[in-house]
Amino acid sequence: MSTDLHGRTQRLELSDQNLRDFEAVVLDATPEGIVLSRSAFYPGGGGQPADHGVLIWQGVETRIAGVRRGDDLRLIPVEGDPVPAAGTVVRGAVADPRRSALMRTHSGLHVLCGVVFRDYGCLVTGGNMDELSARMDFDLPEVPAGFKEAVEDACNAEITADRRIDVRVLPRAEAFAIPDIVRTATNLVPESVQEVRIVDIVGLDTQADGGTHVASTKQIGHIRVAKIESKGRGFRRLRIQISD
């Protein structure tokens, strides 16, 4: 199956992360979810939440509060909003402030991951994000002196370096031939996935990843390591905040 297809829906955001408006045909619709022929709504995954936005059709607006994954991608309408019938042509609009903030945050987490792996050799054990704030967990038995400040400074040096962030899709065997392509303690890419999407912060971090990202590290803004928490058994949680 093509990497830009989920069920019956072509995923437009995977090839154009800056796309916010699109047209599509409704394939199926109930108050529990709307299936479109094509969509730029990121459905969530890898710690990145789903997009919000609206569908506009025949002078009517349906607010989208999220996306549900299954055999199809179903856009979740706000309770009580009207739902377009199958066959209706709609215009979709992804909420830009939320998507842009999540793109900056996701790319910031990749910078954090790249710095901690490069400087301390630590693998990721978990992570999550919201708009301009996030956390990432590492297998780090001991916290070296000055770790928080050193990581923050190194992350912002990589942002200042304005490193390009490239996205490409490779056959599974070719992707996993890249050294350290999986930065998590457990490989989360199912065996059934034969085409792997790669996000490359050129010169710093290359990972298998399905999320949306900015085009260069400079677009992230500034990273602040707000807190380091112990999660037991040598695991540490780093909480970061992104600002302009």
FIDRENMAR-630061 format. One line per 10 residues: their letters; for each residue z, y negated, x negated of N, C-alpha, C. Coordinates in nm, 4 decimals, m for minus. Each point is the difference from the previous one (the first is absolute). Layout:
BEGIN
a	Z/Y/X/Z/Y/X/Z/Y/X | ... .
This chain:
BEGIN
mstdlhgrtq	0.0000/0.1199/m0.0845/0.0000/m0.1199/0.0845/0.0000/m0.1248/m0.0880 | m0.0758/m0.1033/0.0405/m0.0045/m0.1251/m0.0743/0.1379/m0.0635/m0.0042 | 0.0305/m0.0621/m0.1130/0.1308/m0.0630/m0.0140/0.0165/m0.1221/0.0899 | m0.1115/m0.0563/0.0521/0.0128/m0.1179/0.0862/m0.0075/0.0362/0.1482 | 0.0188/0.1288/0.0328/m0.0032/0.0444/0.1380/0.1297/0.0719/0.0339 | 0.0640/m0.0423/0.1094/0.1182/0.0703/0.0506/m0.0295/0.0359/0.1447 | m0.0153/0.1305/0.0261/m0.0406/0.0405/0.1333/m0.1346/m0.0599/0.0326 | m0.0053/m0.0738/0.1097/m0.1259/m0.0627/0.0428/m0.0142/m0.1447/m0.0470 | 0.0967/m0.0490/m0.0761/0.0035/m0.1418/m0.0363/m0.0385/m0.0231/m0.1454 | m0.0982/m0.0875/m0.0220/m0.0339/m0.0431/m0.1352/0.1015/m0.1046/m0.0448 .
rlelsdqnlr	0.0630/0.0239/m0.1151/0.1028/m0.0899/m0.0508/m0.0633/m0.1063/m0.0891 | m0.0171/m0.1191/0.0540/m0.0687/m0.1074/m0.0697/0.0837/m0.0608/m0.1114 | 0.1334/0.0043/0.0149/0.0873/m0.0676/m0.0974/0.0002/0.0674/m0.1351 | m0.0422/0.1257/m0.0071/0.0013/0.0701/m0.1286/m0.1080/m0.0519/m0.0945 | m0.1117/m0.0441/0.0554/m0.1077/m0.0519/m0.0847/0.0004/m0.1522/m0.0094 | 0.0628/m0.0671/0.0966/0.0086/m0.1463/m0.0027/0.1414/m0.0400/0.0398 | 0.0865/m0.0177/m0.1006/0.1402/m0.0282/0.0266/0.0237/m0.1414/0.0509 | m0.1033/m0.0866/m0.0088/0.0129/m0.1371/0.0488/m0.0538/m0.0165/0.1414 | m0.0554/0.1056/0.0577/m0.0539/m0.0076/0.1351/0.1136/m0.0149/0.1011 | m0.0128/m0.0986/0.0875/0.1021/m0.0216/0.1028/m0.0575/0.0070/0.1415 .
dfeavvldat	m0.1314/m0.0229/0.0159/m0.0642/0.0001/0.1316/m0.1130/0.1011/0.0024 | m0.0152/0.0691/0.1117/m0.1044/0.1015/0.0107/m0.0304/0.0248/0.1470 | m0.1137/0.0632/0.0272/m0.0347/0.0442/0.1340/m0.0016/0.1509/0.0049 | 0.0336/0.0563/0.1158/0.0040/0.1457/0.0140/m0.0175/0.0356/0.1468 | m0.0211/0.1289/0.0229/m0.0092/0.0534/0.1357/0.1245/0.0845/0.0262 | 0.0598/m0.0162/0.1160/0.1158/0.0813/0.0386/m0.0487/0.1407/0.0339 | 0.0553/0.0995/m0.0673/m0.0352/0.1396/0.0246/0.0947/0.0668/0.0980 | 0.1257/m0.0431/m0.0018/0.1015/0.0575/0.0885/0.1136/m0.1007/0.0083 | 0.0616/m0.0102/0.1163/0.1071/m0.1000/0.0133/0.0986/0.0388/0.1087 | 0.1269/m0.0073/m0.0347/0.1110/0.0146/0.0937/0.1054/m0.1017/m0.0417 .
pegivlsrsa	0.1028/m0.0231/0.0801/0.1080/m0.0893/m0.0422/0.0704/0.0481/m0.1262 | m0.0176/0.1271/m0.0364/0.0649/0.0545/m0.1203/m0.0845/m0.0196/m0.1250 | m0.1301/m0.0333/0.0143/m0.0804/m0.0179/m0.1189/m0.1478/m0.0179/0.0303 | m0.0681/m0.0751/m0.0871/m0.1418/m0.0327/0.0157/m0.0752/0.0505/m0.1223 | m0.1014/0.0819/0.0221/m0.0826/0.0527/m0.1082/m0.1295/m0.0804/m0.0056 | m0.0316/m0.0545/m0.1183/m0.1213/m0.0790/m0.0189/m0.1002/0.0747/m0.0865 | m0.1263/m0.0394/0.0109/m0.1045/0.0584/m0.0848/0.0169/m0.0424/m0.1449 | 0.0564/m0.1176/m0.0217/0.0233/m0.0538/m0.1349/0.1191/m0.0936/0.0072 | 0.0716/m0.0127/m0.1108/0.1220/m0.0809/0.0023/0.0336/m0.0493/m0.1398 | 0.0506/m0.1239/m0.0064/0.0503/m0.0552/m0.1260/0.1516/m0.0030/m0.0034 .
fypggggqpa	0.0657/0.0571/0.1019/0.1461/0.0062/0.0018/0.0474/0.1089/m0.0963 | 0.0814/m0.0376/m0.0998/0.0583/0.1022/m0.0872/0.1023/0.0774/0.0824 | m0.0098/0.1344/0.0012/0.0855/0.0787/0.0903/0.1388/0.0298/m0.0534 | 0.0304/m0.0457/m0.1198/0.1293/0.0309/m0.0604/m0.0077/0.1251/m0.0843 | 0.0866/0.0070/m0.0996/0.0048/0.1147/m0.0888/0.0318/m0.0422/m0.1413 | 0.0628/0.0914/m0.0770/0.0348/m0.0310/m0.1375/0.1030/m0.1106/m0.0108 | 0.0816/m0.0170/0.1048/0.1013/m0.1048/m0.0004/m0.0469/m0.1309/0.0583 | m0.1327/m0.0168/0.0181/m0.0528/m0.1250/0.0552/m0.0061/0.0101/0.1515 | 0.0629/m0.0932/0.0733/m0.0021/0.0056/0.1470/m0.1388/m0.0278/0.0562 | m0.0182/0.0375/0.1252/m0.1266/m0.0233/0.0689/m0.0195/m0.1485/0.0313 .
dhgvliwqgv	m0.1266/m0.0374/0.0160/m0.0339/m0.1370/0.0365/0.0333/m0.0293/0.1459 | 0.0108/m0.1296/0.0298/0.0073/m0.0515/0.1354/m0.1259/m0.0836/0.0247 | m0.0237/m0.0372/0.1255/m0.1145/m0.0841/0.0298/m0.0323/0.0002/0.1473 | m0.1281/m0.0245/0.0343/m0.0428/m0.0042/0.1393/m0.1383/0.0627/0.0142 | m0.0276/0.0471/0.1218/m0.1350/0.0332/0.0442/m0.0376/m0.0985/0.1090 | m0.1220/m0.0547/m0.0092/m0.0474/m0.0967/0.0994/m0.1226/0.0594/0.0684 | 0.0003/0.0001/0.1335/m0.1090/0.0629/0.0757/m0.0104/m0.0639/0.1374 | m0.1210/m0.0418/0.0360/m0.0283/m0.0554/0.1328/0.1004/m0.1087/0.0385 | 0.0351/m0.0848/m0.0962/0.0928/m0.1094/0.0248/0.1457/0.0402/0.0074 | 0.0286/0.1260/m0.0333/0.1367/0.0529/0.0059/0.0478/0.0277/m0.1423 .
etriagvrrg	0.1313/m0.0136/m0.0237/0.0578/0.0282/m0.1321/0.1032/0.1116/0.0120 | m0.0127/0.0984/m0.0879/0.0981/0.1084/m0.0095/0.0659/m0.0082/m0.1368 | 0.1295/m0.0200/m0.0016/0.0724/m0.0075/m0.1273/0.0237/0.1408/m0.0537 | m0.0188/0.0150/m0.1315/0.0184/0.1296/m0.0665/0.1275/m0.0060/m0.0836 | 0.0917/0.0921/0.0300/0.1317/m0.0006/m0.0652/0.0112/0.1017/m0.1124 | m0.1023/0.0819/m0.0183/0.0048/0.1019/m0.1046/m0.1122/0.0992/0.0177 | 0.0043/0.1062/m0.0788/m0.1033/0.1031/0.0034/0.0692/0.1354/m0.0095 | m0.0475/0.0959/0.0790/0.0555/0.1355/m0.0055/m0.1050/0.0935/m0.0586 | 0.0404/0.0753/m0.1030/m0.0890/0.0985/m0.0611/0.0087/0.1325/0.0744 | m0.1108/0.0690/0.0064/m0.0079/0.1340/0.0570/m0.1398/0.0505/m0.0251 .
ddlrlipveg	m0.0539/0.0799/0.0913/m0.1404/0.0382/m0.0135/m0.0887/m0.1228/0.0021 | 0.0420/m0.1030/0.0741/m0.0654/m0.1308/0.0017/0.1001/m0.1061/m0.0417 | m0.0522/m0.1174/m0.0357/0.0842/m0.1180/m0.0169/0.0092/m0.0692/0.1356 | 0.1212/m0.0204/0.0473/0.0199/m0.0664/0.1284/0.0724/m0.1327/m0.0216 | m0.0672/m0.1088/0.0359/0.0631/m0.1316/m0.0049/0.0984/m0.0092/0.1155 | 0.1223/m0.0424/m0.0296/0.1064/m0.0019/0.1000/0.0085/m0.1390/0.0625 | m0.0320/m0.0114/0.1290/0.0090/m0.1326/0.0642/0.1446/m0.0368/0.0296 | 0.0270/m0.1286/0.0030/0.1312/m0.0477/0.0431/0.0204/0.0424/0.1457 | 0.1184/0.0495/0.0296/0.0292/0.0492/0.1344/m0.0292/m0.1069/0.1047 | m0.0763/0.0402/0.1006/m0.0333/m0.0914/0.1087/m0.1318/m0.0720/m0.0168 .
dpvpaagtvv	m0.0582/0.0016/m0.1203/m0.1286/m0.0658/m0.0208/m0.1126/0.0838/0.0614 | m0.1072/m0.0642/0.0465/m0.1133/0.0735/0.0565/m0.0692/0.0838/m0.1077 | m0.0621/0.1097/0.0438/m0.0666/0.0927/m0.0916/m0.1475/0.0092/0.0377 | m0.0924/m0.0194/m0.0951/m0.1428/0.0076/0.0326/m0.0434/0.1431/0.0292 | m0.0964/0.0149/0.0873/m0.0497/0.1328/0.0352/m0.0916/0.0536/m0.1092 | m0.0148/0.1309/m0.0038/m0.0949/0.0624/m0.0929/m0.1385/m0.0586/0.0231 | m0.0714/m0.0266/m0.1100/m0.1323/m0.0595/0.0070/m0.0012/m0.1501/m0.0156 | 0.1156/m0.0640/0.0081/0.0090/m0.1454/m0.0137/m0.0220/m0.0416/m0.1457 | m0.0784/m0.1037/m0.0192/m0.0150/m0.0596/m0.1333/0.1125/m0.1006/m0.0187 | 0.0733/0.0130/m0.1098/0.1131/m0.0882/m0.0259/m0.0167/m0.0666/m0.1362 .
rgavadprrs	0.0651/m0.1136/m0.0152/0.0119/m0.0618/m0.1329/0.1439/0.0159/m0.0452 | 0.0179/0.0565/m0.1154/0.1328/0.0174/m0.0554/0.0307/m0.1085/m0.1008 | 0.1248/m0.0432/m0.0025/0.0444/m0.1001/m0.0976/0.1342/0.0454/m0.0569 | 0.0023/0.0272/m0.1282/0.1220/0.0400/m0.0693/0.0814/m0.1246/m0.0322 | 0.1295/0.0030/0.0257/0.0874/m0.1144/m0.0303/0.0011/m0.0243/m0.1500 | m0.0589/m0.1124/m0.0413/m0.0190/m0.0242/m0.1434/0.1289/m0.0246/m0.0768 | 0.0949/m0.0815/0.0499/0.1201/m0.0241/m0.0815/0.0745/0.1292/m0.0350 | 0.0107/0.0919/0.0967/0.0682/0.1270/m0.0261/m0.0775/0.0853/m0.0996 | m0.1316/0.0187/0.0256/m0.0793/0.0837/m0.0906/m0.0003/m0.0566/m0.1411 | m0.0203/m0.1295/m0.0141/m0.0059/m0.0600/m0.1334/0.1328/0.0147/m0.0729 .
almrthsglh	0.1106/m0.0190/0.0722/0.1316/0.0158/m0.0620/0.0220/0.1447/m0.0434 | m0.0429/0.0955/0.0820/0.0173/0.1413/m0.0360/m0.0893/0.0390/m0.1175 | m0.1201/m0.0565/m0.0080/m0.0866/0.0264/m0.1149/0.0644/m0.0501/m0.1294 | 0.0548/m0.1198/0.0031/0.0681/m0.0540/m0.1181/0.1186/0.0880/m0.0379 | 0.0737/0.0428/0.1021/0.1193/0.0817/m0.0251/m0.0381/0.1359/m0.0566 | m0.1018/0.0630/0.0577/m0.0415/0.1320/m0.0479/m0.0484/m0.0073/m0.1445 | m0.0797/m0.1011/m0.0307/m0.0464/m0.0161/m0.1381/0.1172/m0.0298/m0.0932 | 0.0987/m0.0755/0.0500/0.1188/m0.0254/m0.0803/0.0755/0.1271/m0.0332 | 0.0085/0.0925/0.0962/0.0650/0.1284/m0.0276/m0.0756/0.0792/m0.1057 | m0.1326/m0.0081/0.0008/m0.0767/0.0710/m0.1031/0.0234/m0.0614/m0.1384 .
vlcgvvfrdy	0.0145/m0.1330/m0.0043/0.0354/m0.0628/m0.1273/0.1366/0.0492/m0.0468 | 0.0970/0.0017/0.0905/0.1342/0.0495/m0.0332/m0.0058/0.1432/m0.0501 | m0.0728/0.0842/0.0710/m0.0131/0.1398/m0.0394/m0.0626/0.0123/m0.1382 | m0.1069/m0.0771/m0.0241/m0.0673/0.0055/m0.1287/0.0887/m0.0440/m0.1149 | 0.0770/m0.1053/0.0218/0.0901/m0.0509/m0.1044/0.1108/0.1006/m0.0306 | 0.0641/0.0535/0.1046/0.1114/0.0925/m0.0225/m0.0493/0.1299/m0.0631 | m0.1183/0.0469/0.0398/m0.0542/0.1213/m0.0621/m0.0379/m0.0260/m0.1457 | m0.0662/m0.1108/m0.0253/m0.0427/m0.0333/m0.1365/0.1178/m0.0215/m0.0939 | 0.1019/m0.0736/0.0450/0.1093/m0.0404/m0.0881/0.1169/0.0971/m0.0027 | 0.0136/0.0820/0.1074/0.1169/0.0886/0.0080/m0.0354/0.1445/0.0342 .
gclvtggnmd	m0.1282/0.0274/0.0300/m0.0444/0.1363/0.0271/0.0533/0.0607/0.1278 | 0.0366/m0.0829/0.0984/0.0645/0.0497/0.1225/m0.1007/0.0213/0.1121 | 0.0140/0.1123/0.0709/m0.0826/0.0293/0.1164/0.0646/m0.0555/0.1264 | m0.0834/m0.0226/0.0999/0.0443/m0.0527/0.1290/0.0467/0.1151/0.0885 | 0.1103/m0.0190/0.0697/0.0497/0.1011/0.0938/m0.0053/m0.0465/0.1452 | m0.0373/m0.1248/0.0242/m0.0113/m0.0494/0.1363/m0.0266/m0.1492/0.0007 | m0.0379/m0.0504/0.1154/m0.0247/m0.1429/0.0095/m0.0303/m0.0406/0.1434 | 0.0127/m0.1291/0.0258/m0.0301/m0.0540/0.1315/m0.0176/m0.1502/m0.0136 | m0.0642/m0.0608/0.0988/m0.0233/m0.1441/m0.0101/m0.0030/m0.0644/0.1370 | 0.0256/m0.1283/m0.0027/m0.0198/m0.0874/0.1147/m0.0761/m0.1204/m0.0534 .
elsarmdfdl	m0.0148/m0.1031/0.0812/m0.0720/m0.1182/m0.0452/0.0800/m0.0724/m0.1078 | m0.0514/0.0024/m0.1232/0.0537/m0.0715/m0.1158/0.1362/0.0511/m0.0470 | 0.0381/0.1179/0.0422/0.1180/0.0649/m0.0549/m0.0249/0.1501/m0.0015 | 0.0601/0.0684/m0.0970/m0.0275/0.1428/m0.0138/0.1079/0.0642/m0.0852 | m0.0010/0.1343/0.0017/0.0871/0.0734/m0.0901/m0.0774/0.1174/m0.0567 | 0.0344/0.0366/m0.1226/m0.0595/0.1163/m0.0655/0.1102/0.0747/m0.0729 | 0.0010/0.1322/0.0172/0.1015/0.0859/m0.0602/m0.0579/0.0702/m0.1216 | 0.0793/0.0087/m0.1056/m0.0440/0.0606/m0.1255/0.0977/0.1069/m0.0465 | m0.0536/0.0970/m0.0704/0.0821/0.1002/m0.0680/0.0437/m0.0611/m0.1329 | 0.1138/m0.0680/0.0029/0.0509/m0.0741/m0.1152/0.1485/0.0323/m0.0166 .
pevpagfkea	0.0329/0.0978/m0.0845/0.1400/0.0440/m0.0130/0.0958/m0.1109/m0.0428 | m0.0428/m0.0857/m0.0941/0.0849/m0.1083/m0.0491/m0.0755/m0.1315/0.0084 | 0.0713/m0.1064/0.0330/m0.0605/m0.1332/0.0046/0.0270/m0.0703/m0.1324 | m0.1031/m0.0215/m0.0815/0.0214/m0.0650/m0.1299/0.0517/m0.1427/0.0167 | 0.0664/m0.0492/m0.1008/0.0464/m0.1385/0.0006/m0.1194/m0.0940/0.0134 | 0.0128/m0.0987/0.0862/m0.1062/m0.0981/0.0193/m0.1208/0.0511/0.0763 | 0.0135/0.1161/0.0628/m0.1134/0.0645/0.0682/m0.0581/m0.0893/0.1100 | 0.0843/m0.0529/0.0858/m0.0468/m0.0805/0.1135/m0.0823/m0.1189/m0.0471 | 0.0508/m0.0734/m0.0964/m0.0692/m0.1186/m0.0498/m0.1283/0.0375/m0.0732 | 0.0056/0.1088/m0.0781/m0.1175/0.0425/m0.0768/m0.1135/0.0423/0.0930 .
vedacnaeit	0.0333/0.0751/0.1056/m0.1017/0.0453/0.0946/m0.0604/m0.1193/0.0733 | 0.0840/m0.0912/0.0454/m0.0506/m0.1178/0.0712/m0.0925/m0.0824/m0.0889 | 0.0402/m0.0239/m0.1225/m0.0831/m0.0784/m0.0924/m0.1321/0.0705/m0.0273 | 0.0045/0.1319/m0.0197/m0.1220/0.0751/m0.0297/m0.0948/m0.0003/0.1198 | 0.0532/0.0123/0.1203/m0.0836/m0.0032/0.1205/m0.0708/m0.1350/0.0130 | 0.0738/m0.1072/m0.0223/m0.0613/m0.1317/0.0149/m0.0968/m0.0320/m0.1130 | 0.0191/0.0599/m0.1157/m0.0986/m0.0145/m0.1077/m0.1311/0.0668/0.0407 | 0.0081/0.1149/0.0687/m0.1212/0.0678/0.0457/m0.0688/m0.0790/0.1110 | 0.0776/m0.0681/0.0819/m0.0588/m0.0853/0.1029/m0.0728/m0.1177/m0.0647 | 0.0642/m0.0630/m0.0975/m0.0615/m0.1130/m0.0709/m0.1267/0.0424/m0.0713 .
adrridvrvl	m0.0056/0.1249/m0.0454/m0.1182/0.0513/m0.0705/m0.1215/0.0103/0.0911 | 0.0206/m0.0119/0.1321/m0.1101/0.0006/0.0966/m0.0873/0.1258/m0.0150 | 0.0654/0.1139/m0.0013/m0.0721/0.1263/m0.0143/m0.0785/0.0318/0.1278 | m0.1220/0.0441/m0.0181/m0.0851/0.0385/0.1127/0.0545/0.1270/0.0664 | m0.0090/0.0076/0.1326/0.0421/0.1192/0.0733/m0.1237/0.0606/0.0657 | m0.0427/0.1148/m0.0503/m0.1204/0.0677/0.0477/0.0357/0.1167/0.0912 | m0.0874/0.0281/0.0946/0.0162/0.1154/0.0890/m0.1281/0.0825/m0.0064 | 0.0142/0.1313/m0.0165/m0.1154/0.0883/0.0011/0.0412/0.1360/0.0547 | m0.0986/0.0803/0.0366/0.0241/0.1339/0.0515/m0.0652/0.1001/m0.0944 | 0.0765/0.1032/m0.0399/m0.0481/0.1008/m0.0938/0.0173/0.1396/0.0583 .
praeafaipd	m0.0843/0.0944/m0.0404/0.0257/0.1396/0.0353/0.1366/0.0418/m0.0526 | 0.0668/0.0897/0.0720/0.1370/0.0367/m0.0329/0.0162/0.0419/m0.1465 | m0.0863/0.0868/m0.0478/0.0137/0.0495/m0.1379/m0.0111/m0.1136/m0.1005 | m0.0923/m0.0920/0.0244/m0.0179/m0.1136/m0.0915/0.1203/m0.0938/0.0059 | 0.0515/m0.0215/0.1201/0.1155/m0.0887/0.0145/0.1221/0.0548/m0.0724 | 0.0269/0.1301/0.0169/0.1199/0.0570/m0.0599/m0.0160/0.0318/m0.1480 | m0.1190/m0.0258/m0.0531/m0.0187/0.0081/m0.1448/0.0461/m0.1284/m0.0693 | 0.0238/m0.1065/0.0784/0.0506/m0.1250/m0.0565/0.1471/0.0191/m0.0366 | 0.0396/m0.0285/m0.1231/0.1407/0.0188/m0.0388/0.0953/m0.0809/0.0876 | 0.1082/0.0651/0.0423/0.1084/m0.0666/0.0748/m0.0485/m0.0651/0.1290 .
ivrtatnlvp	m0.1015/0.0581/0.0644/m0.0537/m0.0590/0.1220/0.1020/0.0049/0.1135 | 0.0894/0.0986/m0.0038/0.1064/0.0095/0.1000/0.1281/m0.0515/m0.0634 | 0.0545/m0.1088/0.0539/0.1202/m0.0611/m0.0568/0.1252/0.0367/0.0774 | m0.0150/0.0865/0.0993/0.1162/0.0455/0.0757/0.0488/0.1327/m0.0551 | 0.1277/0.0288/0.0198/0.0576/0.1246/m0.0513/m0.0650/0.1215/0.0645 | m0.0522/m0.0167/0.1235/m0.0706/0.1062/0.0705/m0.1396/m0.0491/0.0350 | m0.1020/0.0842/m0.0226/m0.1367/m0.0358/0.0365/m0.0128/m0.0014/0.1521 | m0.0257/m0.1181/0.0574/m0.0041/m0.0158/0.1448/m0.1415/0.0085/0.0559 | m0.0997/0.0278/m0.0848/m0.1386/0.0104/0.0466/m0.0270/0.1440/0.0424 | m0.0214/0.0267/0.1293/m0.0185/0.1381/0.0466/m0.1194/0.0681/m0.0669 .
esvqevrivd	0.0085/0.1315/m0.0148/m0.1095/0.0768/m0.0600/m0.1291/m0.0154/0.0786 | 0.0106/m0.0266/0.1294/m0.1194/m0.0117/0.0837/m0.0810/m0.1259/m0.0292 | 0.0612/m0.0976/m0.0668/m0.0697/m0.1257/m0.0312/m0.0871/0.0206/m0.1231 | m0.1309/m0.0041/0.0199/m0.0935/0.0259/m0.1089/m0.0612/m0.1267/m0.0590 | 0.0192/m0.1135/0.0646/m0.0402/m0.1292/m0.0545/0.1247/m0.0876/m0.0056 | 0.0310/m0.0509/m0.1177/0.1263/m0.0706/m0.0219/m0.0275/m0.1479/m0.0257 | 0.0675/m0.0844/0.0749/m0.0133/m0.1447/m0.0177/0.0927/m0.0436/m0.1126 | m0.0564/m0.0728/m0.0947/0.0718/m0.0419/m0.1201/0.0150/m0.1517/m0.0002 | 0.1227/m0.0471/m0.0221/0.0263/m0.1434/m0.0170/0.0378/m0.0226/m0.1460 | m0.0754/m0.0854/m0.0672/0.0139/m0.0195/m0.1446/0.0322/m0.1464/m0.0302 .
ivgldtqadg	0.1236/m0.0254/m0.0449/0.0322/m0.1301/m0.0582/m0.0421/0.0115/m0.1462 | m0.1147/m0.0569/m0.0304/m0.0683/0.0279/m0.1257/0.0890/m0.0335/m0.1194 | 0.0236/0.1027/m0.0813/0.0814/m0.0165/m0.1190/0.1476/0.0223/0.0202 | 0.0422/0.0278/0.1244/0.1427/0.0192/0.0252/0.0302/0.1266/0.0782 | m0.0655/0.0208/0.1137/0.0442/0.1033/0.0927/m0.1194/0.0550/0.0776 | m0.0159/0.1315/m0.0003/m0.1061/0.0664/0.0766/0.0643/0.1095/0.0831 | m0.0177/m0.0079/0.1342/0.0668/0.0942/0.0885/m0.0899/0.0413/0.1154 | 0.0241/0.1216/0.0504/m0.0559/0.0401/0.1283/0.0760/m0.0753/0.1088 | m0.0727/m0.0687/0.0884/0.0673/m0.0859/0.0973/m0.0949/m0.0310/0.1151 | 0.0535/m0.0052/0.1216/m0.0823/m0.0259/0.1170/0.0208/m0.1345/0.0638 .
gthvastkqi	0.0810/m0.0887/m0.0628/0.0344/m0.1268/0.0634/m0.0951/m0.1131/m0.0316 | 0.0367/m0.1192/0.0460/m0.0819/m0.1194/m0.0223/0.0654/m0.0863/m0.1079 | m0.0854/m0.0673/m0.0788/0.0479/m0.0744/m0.1171/m0.0772/m0.1295/m0.0169 | 0.0619/m0.0945/m0.0722/m0.0692/m0.1223/m0.0390/m0.0964/0.0319/m0.1142 | m0.0843/m0.0973/m0.0352/m0.1065/0.0249/m0.0971/0.0459/m0.0135/m0.1447 | 0.1113/m0.0695/m0.0225/0.0502/m0.0161/m0.1364/0.1501/m0.0231/0.0047 | 0.0665/0.0268/m0.1104/0.1462/m0.0129/m0.0020/0.0450/m0.1443/0.0239 | m0.0820/m0.0973/m0.0402/0.0408/m0.1396/0.0177/0.0188/m0.0345/0.1478 | m0.0698/0.0695/0.0880/0.0104/m0.0270/0.1430/0.1318/0.0508/0.0596 | 0.0753/0.0796/m0.0747/0.1280/0.0514/0.0494/0.1005/m0.1129/0.0166 .
ghirvakies	0.0033/m0.0910/m0.0966/0.1001/m0.1061/0.0010/0.1043/0.0257/m0.1069 | 0.1273/m0.0031/0.0370/0.1093/0.0210/m0.0947/0.0878/0.1134/0.0499 | 0.0386/0.0886/m0.0905/0.0884/0.1115/0.0334/0.1412/m0.0306/m0.0473 | 0.0954/0.0174/0.0896/0.1410/m0.0079/m0.0380/0.0657/0.1351/0.0269 | 0.0621/0.0553/m0.1031/0.0785/0.1217/0.0190/0.1346/m0.0437/0.0565 | 0.0165/0.0195/0.1303/0.1169/m0.0539/0.0687/0.1244/0.0837/m0.0223 | m0.0172/0.1327/m0.0138/0.1177/0.0872/m0.0047/m0.0379/0.1359/m0.0557 | 0.0925/0.0626/m0.0711/m0.0141/0.1390/m0.0433/0.1169/0.0783/0.0581 | m0.0324/0.1093/0.0690/0.1030/0.0812/0.0644/m0.0047/0.1416/m0.0555 | 0.1145/0.0622/m0.0110/0.0076/0.1417/m0.0365/m0.0120/0.0834/0.1263 .
kgrgfrrlri	m0.0919/0.0988/m0.0024/m0.0198/0.0871/0.1154/0.0478/0.1425/m0.0285 | 0.0805/0.0152/m0.1057/0.0561/0.1310/m0.0330/m0.0929/0.0852/m0.0842 | 0.0560/0.0914/m0.0752/m0.0733/0.0973/m0.0823/m0.1030/m0.0656/m0.0918 | 0.0322/m0.1172/m0.0503/m0.0884/m0.0657/m0.0962/m0.1140/m0.0773/0.0613 | m0.0027/m0.0169/0.1315/m0.1064/m0.0748/0.0655/0.0442/m0.1446/0.0217 | m0.0925/m0.0934/m0.0294/0.0287/m0.1428/0.0141/m0.1004/m0.0639/0.0942 | 0.0487/m0.0889/0.0834/m0.0850/m0.0728/0.0942/m0.0109/m0.1444/m0.0440 | m0.1241/m0.0456/m0.0196/m0.0251/m0.1391/m0.0344/m0.0537/m0.0707/0.1226 | 0.0652/m0.1070/0.0404/m0.0462/m0.0807/0.1118/m0.0651/m0.1265/m0.0556 | m0.1205/m0.0274/0.0478/m0.0723/m0.1182/m0.0488/m0.0344/m0.0935/0.1140 .
qisd	m0.0205/m0.1272/m0.0348/m0.0462/m0.0994/0.0946/m0.1197/m0.0708/m0.0616 | m0.0969/m0.0319/0.0841/m0.1224/m0.0676/m0.0440/0.0013/m0.1429/0.0512 | m0.0355/m0.0937/m0.0846/m0.0071/m0.1392/0.0420/m0.1227/m0.0657/m0.0629 | m0.0317/m0.1207/0.0448/m0.1162/m0.0731/m0.0546/0.0332/m0.0542/m0.1385 .
